[in-house]
Amino acid sequence: MERRFRITVDGRQYDVTVDDLTESGELLYPQPGSMTVPAPSASAPAKAPTPTPAAVAAAGPGDVLSTMGGVVDSVRVSVGQSVGQGDEILIIQAMKMNMPVLAPHAGKVQSIAVKQGDAIEPGQVLATIA
């Protein structure tokens, strides 16, 4: 059934016509408990296998590993450079934050396995200090 109303919004009057759905038996929303969900059938398609993260190579003695995934923002050392325990080796950017990677012990940088802009995974070897 159609009904007419006059409404006022911000001081202006409007004449509107509204269909009353409650009288026609049509409901805007279903009644609680009126909907049923079909049970899954035996022939339902199998779920796709969940991809596993790439295998991380075994770390050797002196390897400095990433503790998080991200992108290498900058490398602060070079091969052959002596570093002290706690010295900044490189910066990882993750979730718009720069996180320093510190030397776990004093020594000489033997190799650097990443460069600026490389995407890295947790547990990935970043450098080797001996």
C-alpha positions as CSV (number, residue, x, y, z in Angstrom):
1,M,0.0,0.0,0.0
2,E,1.3,3.4,-0.9
3,R,1.4,6.1,1.7
4,R,2.1,9.8,1.4
5,F,4.0,11.8,3.9
6,R,5.2,15.4,4.3
7,I,8.7,15.7,5.9
8,T,10.7,18.7,6.9
9,V,14.5,18.7,6.6
10,D,16.5,21.7,7.6
11,G,13.4,23.9,7.4
12,R,12.4,22.7,3.9
13,Q,9.2,20.6,3.4
14,Y,9.1,17.7,1.1
15,D,6.1,15.6,0.0
16,V,7.1,11.9,-0.3
17,T,5.4,8.7,-1.3
18,V,6.3,5.5,0.5
19,D,5.4,1.9,-0.2
20,D,4.4,0.1,3.1
21,L,6.0,-3.4,2.7
22,T,4.6,-4.7,6.0
23,E,1.0,-4.8,4.7
24,S,2.0,-6.6,1.4
25,G,3.8,-9.4,3.2
26,E,7.1,-8.4,1.6
27,L,9.8,-7.9,4.2
28,L,12.8,-5.8,3.8
29,Y,14.9,-8.1,6.0
30,P,14.3,-11.9,6.5
31,Q,12.9,-13.0,9.8
32,P,15.4,-14.6,12.2
33,G,15.6,-18.4,11.6
34,S,13.8,-18.1,8.2
35,M,16.9,-18.7,6.1
36,T,18.6,-22.0,5.8
37,V,22.2,-22.8,4.6
38,P,22.6,-25.9,2.6
39,A,24.9,-28.5,4.0
40,P,28.2,-29.0,2.1
41,S,27.9,-31.8,-0.4
42,A,30.3,-34.7,-0.7
43,S,31.4,-33.5,-4.1
44,A,32.4,-30.0,-2.9
45,P,35.7,-28.9,-4.5
46,A,38.8,-29.4,-2.5
47,K,40.5,-26.4,-0.9
48,A,43.6,-25.1,-2.7
49,P,46.7,-26.0,-0.8
50,T,48.1,-23.3,1.3
51,P,51.4,-22.0,0.0
52,T,54.4,-22.6,2.2
53,P,57.0,-20.0,2.8
54,A,60.2,-20.4,0.8
55,A,62.8,-22.5,2.6
56,V,65.5,-20.6,4.4
57,A,69.0,-21.8,4.0
58,A,70.7,-23.1,7.1
59,A,72.7,-20.4,8.8
60,G,76.4,-20.8,9.4
61,P,78.5,-19.5,12.2
62,G,78.8,-15.7,12.1
63,D,75.7,-15.3,9.9
64,V,73.4,-12.4,10.8
65,L,69.8,-13.4,10.2
66,S,66.7,-11.2,9.6
67,T,64.2,-11.3,12.4
68,M,61.4,-10.0,10.2
69,G,60.3,-9.6,6.6
70,G,60.5,-6.3,4.8
71,V,62.7,-4.4,2.4
72,V,66.4,-3.5,2.8
73,D,66.4,0.3,3.2
74,S,70.1,0.8,3.4
75,V,73.3,-1.2,4.0
76,R,75.6,0.6,6.5
77,V,78.7,-1.6,6.2
78,S,80.9,-3.0,3.5
79,V,82.9,-6.2,3.1
80,G,86.1,-6.2,5.0
81,Q,84.9,-3.5,7.5
82,S,85.5,-4.2,11.2
83,V,82.4,-3.9,13.4
84,G,81.8,-3.9,17.1
85,Q,79.0,-5.7,18.9
86,G,75.8,-3.6,18.6
87,D,77.0,-1.7,15.5
88,E,74.4,-0.9,12.9
89,I,74.8,-3.2,9.9
90,L,71.8,-2.4,7.8
91,I,68.2,-0.9,8.0
92,I,65.1,-2.9,7.2
93,Q,61.9,-1.1,6.3
94,A,58.8,-2.9,7.4
95,M,55.3,-1.4,7.7
96,K,56.7,2.1,7.0
97,M,59.1,1.8,10.0
98,N,62.9,1.6,9.7
99,M,64.3,-1.1,12.0
100,P,68.1,-1.3,12.5
101,V,69.9,-4.7,12.3
102,L,72.8,-4.7,14.8
103,A,76.0,-6.8,14.8
104,P,75.5,-9.7,17.3
105,H,79.2,-9.8,18.0
106,A,82.4,-7.9,17.1
107,G,84.4,-9.0,14.0
108,K,85.0,-8.3,10.3
109,V,82.2,-8.3,7.7
110,Q,83.0,-11.3,5.5
111,S,80.0,-11.0,3.1
112,I,76.8,-9.1,2.6
113,A,74.0,-11.2,1.1
114,V,71.5,-8.4,0.4
115,K,71.5,-4.9,-1.2
116,Q,69.3,-1.9,-1.0
117,G,65.8,-2.5,-2.2
118,D,65.9,-6.3,-1.8
119,A,62.8,-8.0,-0.3
120,I,63.7,-10.2,2.7
121,E,62.1,-13.0,4.7
122,P,62.4,-13.8,8.4
123,G,65.4,-16.0,9.0
124,Q,67.1,-15.0,5.8
125,V,70.9,-14.5,6.0
126,L,71.8,-10.8,5.6
127,A,75.5,-10.8,6.3
128,T,78.3,-12.8,7.7
129,I,80.6,-11.5,10.4
130,A,83.7,-13.5,11.5
